[in-house]
Amino acid sequence: MSITAKDVNELRKKTGAGMMDCKKALTESNGDMEQAIDFLRKKGQKIAAKRGDRDAKEGLVIAKSANGIGYLICLNCETDFVAKNDEFIKLVHFFIDQALENNVSSLDELLKMNYLESGLTIAEKIVEQSGVIGEKIEISYFEKIDAVKVVAYNHPGNQIASLVGLTLDAEEIGKQVAMQVAAMNPIALDQDSVSQDVIDREIEVGKDLAIQEGKPEDMAEKIAKGRLNKFFKETTLVNQAFIRDNKKSVGQFLKESDPDLMVTNFKRYSLSI
């Protein structure tokens, strides 16, 4: 399979590894991005754990919530200049406000809605604005959360946003947890929410690292499984160290606030910058 410069650049963004290392990893993996990531990890390259982030060039990420529902939307464009334009900012806020006011269930439903009294749908308005601005514009991310209480957090600059669903009406606590999600980028709510595929990959990588460290091959899998607890602590929300008090986990913070307070769901999106 032919490895392109775009492929190499994408792997560099995901892992932080050097260009030649990325090219070699992709070559060894026949162009498979996930296998290339594992290849670099096994070789000891410094890379970030795989997260739920999606790539987008420029744009705005906005989260809003009301009455037990919340939405997180990214409207992206090609340049930072357009992203800072007042009309572009108004557009993304209009889209998310429409979603909230009409409790839409999907991006497709939102795109079919009318844009004011223009005679255009939102999808058609996006196409129209692309022509006016001269750049590609699209809603690249759309998520909804339903819960007793949904709290939204928008990081200054609107490049990162998060939503957190709670079992109780706890606005301030929810905001702190939403900030945790934005800052620490957990991959799942707890260890039971981590997919078996991810766990299997961690064990496989852990086995190879243990062997490279000189551990006996028949002990490698046991060592890898033992390291899973650290992985869960670093990557699952309720087990992560709470950023405002790292002596306790997020789960402990919630329990101390109210024994009945739990996170039911969360969403996070970050622009690639």
Disulfide bonds with the S-S distance in Angstrom:
none
